[in-house]
Amino acid sequence: MRGNIPIPELPFAEEIWLMVAVLSVRERRTKDGKPFREVTARNATGSLPLKIWSDVLEGREELRPGLWGVTGKLESFQDRNQFVVSEYRPITLEQYREHVGCDPLLPRAFTLDIETLALPGFRDRVGPKLEKEYKLGFMRLEQQQRYLEDIAAEEERVYQLGSLNATSGRVLSIAVHVGPVPGFEIEGLTTNQSEHAFGINADGIEQEEPRALTDFLALMSDFDPECDLVVGHNIINFDLPFIFQRCLANNIAVKPFIDLSEFHVRGVYDTMRGWWLGGRNRVAMDDVAWALGIESSKTGEVEGSKVFELYQAGKLAEIREYNLNDVRVTRKVYERMVACFGG
């Protein structure tokens, strides 16, 4: 029996032993009702789905996230490779280091938030757009009333709202906190945490949008959706598509590291959906933080609706810090949700 072969080089149908970090364990059943465990595992060479039938689990220590030695065979099921485990046992950090040659790669949570602005050129489109909508009767009654009372004010309001769509807005700032996935700890191993901001540097100087996007993508270059998580509030509907749409607008070639077409988006933890237990309802992060007793990132001087005003006043350092504070609050909300609801 061979062992410790790099995951991308595993042969089919040959008994192999591996040392891996188990990241998640889920109870599953086949269509016929046969129970098994669906396991996500990883080592320095890659990630690998494990399948463990109930008879293998009998009489053994409960499998849980941590370091394990596994024996089994690589098989193909529904066009996807899986490692079917015949034996498993816990291992120490020292054993892992001795056989794999490095520390285990623990799952990471990339908590992010973006701040956006309307594109300057969008201003010239707003007037004709509103005039057309008014003449064709496409305006809602309340907007029609605002438009007739003060056309210039309504045009300015709609212009600033252009920041909420990647066709009319751009990325001003991206803040990211990189830290461990809560609940996954290995004794003797410390996980580093870091904060990053793209688009506005530490001196409060604005960077070009393409530079902010490419620097962000460089940070995310080794993101693994099988193991890591992107965390944020309403990121499935806003932040993530906005970022990649702006990559498209800036002609930045990139393969998106997540697939938003999935019903349960792999590699993403959206705290808005977490609040609604997976539902699609809306709730503001500020309201969730208040309900959980977590101090808000918003103040009387700085909040999302005032980003344009702050930008016009040249207060980019304040926008950067607000963006980072949003991420810090989101991380705290995420940790509470995982602690109460599970990952």
QUITA-V376265 format. One record per pair of residues at least 12 apart in sequence whose C-alpha atoms are under 10 Angstrom apart, sorted by the first residue. I is the first residue (numbers start at 1). GAP is how many residues later the second one is. Records with the same first field share a line. If there is no record, write none. Layout:
BEGIN
I=GAP ; GAP
END
This chain:
BEGIN
1=13 ; 14 ; 15 ; 16 ; 70 ; 71
2=12 ; 13 ; 14 ; 15 ; 16 ; 69
3=12 ; 13 ; 14 ; 15 ; 16 ; 67 ; 68 ; 96
4=12 ; 13 ; 14 ; 15 ; 16 ; 39 ; 41 ; 65 ; 66 ; 95 ; 96
5=12 ; 13 ; 14 ; 40 ; 95
6=12 ; 37 ; 38 ; 39 ; 40 ; 94
7=35 ; 36 ; 37 ; 38 ; 39 ; 40 ; 41 ; 67
8=37 ; 38 ; 39 ; 40
9=36
10=63 ; 64 ; 73
11=62 ; 63 ; 64
12=61 ; 62 ; 63 ; 64 ; 69 ; 70 ; 71
13=59 ; 60 ; 61 ; 62 ; 63 ; 70 ; 71
14=58 ; 59 ; 60 ; 61
15=56 ; 57 ; 58 ; 59 ; 68 ; 69 ; 70 ; 71
16=54 ; 55 ; 56 ; 57 ; 58 ; 67 ; 69
17=52 ; 53 ; 54 ; 55 ; 56 ; 68 ; 69 ; 70 ; 71
18=25 ; 50 ; 51 ; 52 ; 53 ; 54 ; 70 ; 78 ; 81 ; 82
19=22 ; 23 ; 24 ; 25 ; 48 ; 49 ; 50 ; 51 ; 52 ; 69 ; 70 ; 71 ; 72 ; 76 ; 77 ; 78 ; 80 ; 81 ; 85
20=20 ; 21 ; 22 ; 23 ; 24 ; 25 ; 26 ; 27 ; 28 ; 46 ; 47 ; 48 ; 49 ; 50 ; 70 ; 71 ; 76 ; 80 ; 84 ; 85
21=19 ; 20 ; 21 ; 22 ; 23 ; 26 ; 43 ; 44 ; 45 ; 46 ; 47 ; 48 ; 70 ; 72 ; 75 ; 83 ; 84 ; 85 ; 86 ; 165
22=17 ; 18 ; 19 ; 20 ; 21 ; 25 ; 26 ; 27 ; 28 ; 41 ; 42 ; 43 ; 44 ; 45 ; 46 ; 47 ; 84 ; 85 ; 162 ; 205
23=16 ; 17 ; 18 ; 19 ; 24 ; 41 ; 42 ; 43 ; 44 ; 83 ; 84 ; 158 ; 161 ; 203 ; 204 ; 205
24=13 ; 14 ; 15 ; 16 ; 17 ; 25 ; 39 ; 40 ; 41 ; 42 ; 83 ; 160 ; 203 ; 319
25=12 ; 13 ; 14 ; 15 ; 16 ; 25 ; 26 ; 27 ; 38 ; 39 ; 40
26=12 ; 13 ; 14 ; 25 ; 38
27=12 ; 25 ; 27
28=23 ; 24 ; 25 ; 26
29=24 ; 25
34=19 ; 20
35=17 ; 18 ; 19 ; 20
36=15 ; 16 ; 17 ; 18 ; 19 ; 20 ; 21
37=13 ; 14 ; 15 ; 16 ; 17 ; 19 ; 20 ; 26
38=12 ; 13 ; 14 ; 15 ; 44 ; 46
39=12 ; 13 ; 24 ; 25 ; 26 ; 43 ; 44
40=25 ; 42 ; 186 ; 187
41=24 ; 25 ; 26 ; 27 ; 42 ; 66 ; 185 ; 186
42=25 ; 62 ; 63 ; 64 ; 65 ; 184 ; 185
43=24 ; 53 ; 57 ; 59 ; 60 ; 61 ; 62 ; 63
44=56 ; 57 ; 58 ; 59 ; 60 ; 61 ; 62
45=55 ; 60
46=59 ; 178 ; 180 ; 181
47=58 ; 177 ; 178 ; 179 ; 180
48=26 ; 33 ; 34 ; 35 ; 178 ; 179
49=25 ; 31 ; 32 ; 33 ; 34 ; 35 ; 177
50=20 ; 22 ; 23 ; 24 ; 31 ; 32 ; 33 ; 34 ; 35
51=21 ; 23 ; 24 ; 31 ; 32 ; 33 ; 34 ; 35
52=20 ; 31 ; 32 ; 33 ; 34 ; 35 ; 36
53=31 ; 32 ; 33
55=31
56=29 ; 30 ; 31 ; 32
57=28 ; 29 ; 30 ; 31
60=27 ; 28 ; 29
61=27 ; 28 ; 29
62=27 ; 28
63=25 ; 26 ; 27
64=26 ; 120
65=118 ; 119 ; 120 ; 121
66=24 ; 25 ; 26 ; 27 ; 38 ; 40 ; 118 ; 119 ; 120 ; 121
67=22 ; 23 ; 24 ; 25 ; 26 ; 28 ; 29 ; 37 ; 119
68=20 ; 21 ; 22 ; 23 ; 24 ; 25 ; 27 ; 28
69=18 ; 19 ; 20 ; 21 ; 22 ; 23 ; 26 ; 27
70=13 ; 14 ; 15 ; 16 ; 17 ; 18 ; 19 ; 20 ; 21
71=12 ; 13 ; 14 ; 15 ; 16 ; 17 ; 18
72=12 ; 13 ; 14 ; 15 ; 16
73=12 ; 13
92=94 ; 95 ; 96
93=93 ; 94 ; 95 ; 96
94=94
103=86
104=82 ; 85
105=86 ; 122
106=73 ; 74 ; 75 ; 78 ; 79 ; 80 ; 83 ; 84 ; 85 ; 121 ; 122
107=72 ; 73 ; 74 ; 75 ; 77 ; 78 ; 84 ; 116 ; 117 ; 118 ; 119 ; 120 ; 121 ; 122
108=69 ; 70 ; 71 ; 72 ; 73 ; 74 ; 76 ; 83 ; 84 ; 85 ; 115 ; 116 ; 119 ; 120 ; 121 ; 122
109=67 ; 68 ; 69 ; 70 ; 71 ; 72 ; 73 ; 84 ; 114 ; 118 ; 119 ; 120 ; 121 ; 122 ; 123 ; 158 ; 159 ; 160 ; 222 ; 225
110=65 ; 66 ; 67 ; 68 ; 69 ; 70 ; 71 ; 84 ; 85 ; 109 ; 110 ; 113 ; 118 ; 119 ; 120 ; 121 ; 122 ; 158 ; 159 ; 217 ; 221
111=64 ; 65 ; 66 ; 67 ; 68 ; 84 ; 118 ; 119 ; 120 ; 121 ; 122 ; 124 ; 157 ; 158 ; 159 ; 215 ; 216 ; 217 ; 218 ; 219 ; 220 ; 223
112=62 ; 63 ; 64 ; 65 ; 66 ; 83 ; 84 ; 85 ; 118 ; 119 ; 120 ; 121 ; 123 ; 127 ; 128 ; 211 ; 212 ; 214 ; 215 ; 216 ; 218 ; 219
113=60 ; 61 ; 62 ; 63 ; 64 ; 84 ; 118 ; 119 ; 120 ; 121 ; 122 ; 125 ; 126 ; 127 ; 210 ; 211 ; 212 ; 213 ; 214 ; 215 ; 217
114=57 ; 58 ; 59 ; 60 ; 61 ; 62 ; 83 ; 84 ; 85 ; 118 ; 121 ; 124 ; 125 ; 126 ; 128 ; 129 ; 206 ; 209 ; 210 ; 212 ; 213
115=48 ; 49 ; 55 ; 56 ; 57 ; 58 ; 59 ; 60 ; 84 ; 124 ; 189 ; 192 ; 193 ; 204 ; 205 ; 207 ; 208
116=44 ; 45 ; 46 ; 47 ; 48 ; 49 ; 50 ; 53 ; 54 ; 55 ; 56 ; 57 ; 58 ; 123 ; 126 ; 188 ; 191 ; 192
117=42 ; 43 ; 44 ; 45 ; 46 ; 47 ; 48 ; 49 ; 51 ; 52 ; 53 ; 54 ; 55 ; 56 ; 190 ; 191 ; 194
118=40 ; 41 ; 42 ; 43 ; 44 ; 45 ; 46 ; 47 ; 48 ; 49 ; 50 ; 51 ; 52 ; 53 ; 54 ; 190
119=40 ; 41 ; 43 ; 44 ; 47 ; 48 ; 49 ; 50 ; 51 ; 52
120=39 ; 40 ; 42 ; 48 ; 49 ; 50
121=38 ; 47 ; 48
122=36 ; 37 ; 38 ; 40 ; 41 ; 45 ; 46 ; 47
123=32 ; 33 ; 35 ; 36 ; 37 ; 39 ; 45
124=31 ; 35
125=30 ; 34 ; 43
126=28 ; 29 ; 30 ; 31 ; 32 ; 33 ; 36
127=24 ; 25 ; 27 ; 28 ; 29 ; 31 ; 32
128=27
129=26
130=13 ; 14 ; 17 ; 21 ; 24 ; 25 ; 28
131=16 ; 20 ; 24
134=13 ; 14
160=145 ; 147 ; 148 ; 149
161=144 ; 147
163=145
164=74 ; 75 ; 78
165=73 ; 76 ; 77 ; 80 ; 81
166=72 ; 73 ; 75 ; 76 ; 77 ; 78 ; 79 ; 80 ; 81 ; 82 ; 83
167=75 ; 78 ; 79 ; 82
169=73 ; 77
170=39 ; 72 ; 73 ; 75 ; 76 ; 77 ; 79 ; 80
171=27 ; 28 ; 37 ; 38 ; 39 ; 41 ; 42 ; 68 ; 71 ; 72 ; 75 ; 76
172=26 ; 27 ; 28 ; 34 ; 35 ; 36 ; 37 ; 40 ; 41 ; 135 ; 139 ; 144 ; 147 ; 148
173=24 ; 25 ; 26 ; 27 ; 28 ; 33 ; 34 ; 36 ; 39 ; 40 ; 143 ; 146 ; 147 ; 150 ; 151
174=22 ; 23 ; 24 ; 25 ; 26 ; 38 ; 39 ; 41 ; 42 ; 65 ; 69 ; 146 ; 149 ; 150 ; 153
175=20 ; 21 ; 22 ; 23 ; 24 ; 25 ; 41 ; 145 ; 146 ; 147 ; 148 ; 149 ; 150 ; 151 ; 152 ; 153
176=18 ; 19 ; 20 ; 21 ; 22 ; 40 ; 43 ; 54 ; 55 ; 56 ; 147 ; 148 ; 150 ; 151 ; 152
177=16 ; 17 ; 18 ; 19 ; 20 ; 53 ; 54 ; 147 ; 150 ; 151 ; 153 ; 154
178=13 ; 14 ; 15 ; 16 ; 17 ; 18 ; 41 ; 51 ; 52 ; 53 ; 153
179=12 ; 13 ; 14 ; 15 ; 16 ; 152
180=12 ; 13 ; 48 ; 49
181=46 ; 47 ; 48 ; 153 ; 154 ; 157 ; 162
182=152 ; 153 ; 154 ; 155 ; 156 ; 157 ; 160 ; 161
183=152 ; 155 ; 156 ; 159 ; 160
195=129 ; 132 ; 133
196=19 ; 20 ; 23 ; 128
197=15 ; 18 ; 19 ; 123 ; 124 ; 126 ; 127
198=13 ; 14 ; 15 ; 16 ; 17 ; 18 ; 122
199=12 ; 13 ; 14 ; 16 ; 17 ; 117 ; 121
200=12 ; 116 ; 117 ; 118 ; 119 ; 120 ; 121
201=115 ; 116 ; 119
202=114 ; 115 ; 118 ; 119
203=113 ; 114 ; 117
204=110 ; 111 ; 112 ; 113 ; 114 ; 115 ; 116 ; 117
205=109 ; 110 ; 111 ; 112 ; 115
206=108 ; 110 ; 111 ; 114
209=37 ; 38 ; 41
210=36 ; 37 ; 39 ; 40 ; 41 ; 42
213=30 ; 31 ; 33 ; 34 ; 37 ; 39
214=33 ; 38 ; 39 ; 40
216=27
217=26 ; 27 ; 30 ; 37 ; 39 ; 40
220=37
221=36
222=35
223=34 ; 35 ; 44
224=33 ; 34 ; 42 ; 43
225=32 ; 33 ; 34 ; 40 ; 41 ; 42 ; 43
226=40 ; 41
227=39 ; 40
228=38 ; 39 ; 40 ; 41
229=29 ; 37 ; 38 ; 39 ; 40 ; 41
230=27 ; 28 ; 36 ; 37 ; 38 ; 39 ; 40
231=36 ; 37 ; 38 ; 39 ; 40 ; 96 ; 99 ; 100 ; 103
232=36 ; 37 ; 38 ; 39 ; 40 ; 53 ; 94 ; 95 ; 97 ; 98 ; 99 ; 101 ; 102
233=36 ; 37 ; 38 ; 39 ; 40 ; 41 ; 42 ; 50 ; 51 ; 52 ; 93 ; 94 ; 97 ; 98 ; 100 ; 101
234=35 ; 36 ; 37 ; 38 ; 39 ; 40 ; 46 ; 48 ; 49 ; 50 ; 51
235=33 ; 34 ; 35 ; 36 ; 37 ; 38
236=22 ; 23 ; 24 ; 25 ; 29 ; 32 ; 33 ; 34 ; 35 ; 36 ; 37
237=23 ; 33 ; 43
240=16 ; 17 ; 18 ; 20 ; 28
241=15 ; 17 ; 19
243=13
244=12 ; 13
263=15
264=14
269=65 ; 69 ; 74
270=60 ; 64
271=12 ; 14 ; 17 ; 59 ; 60 ; 62 ; 63 ; 66
272=12 ; 13 ; 16 ; 62
274=59 ; 60 ; 63 ; 64 ; 67 ; 69
275=13 ; 58 ; 59 ; 62 ; 66
277=64
285=12 ; 41 ; 44 ; 45 ; 48
286=12 ; 40 ; 43 ; 44
288=42 ; 45
289=40 ; 41 ; 43 ; 44
292=40 ; 41 ; 44 ; 45
293=40
294=35 ; 36 ; 38 ; 39 ; 42
295=34 ; 37
296=29 ; 30 ; 32 ; 33 ; 34
297=24 ; 25 ; 26 ; 27 ; 28 ; 29 ; 30 ; 31 ; 32 ; 33
298=24 ; 25 ; 27 ; 28
299=23
301=17
302=16 ; 17 ; 19 ; 20 ; 21
303=16 ; 19 ; 20 ; 23
304=15 ; 18 ; 19 ; 22
306=13
307=12 ; 15 ; 16
END
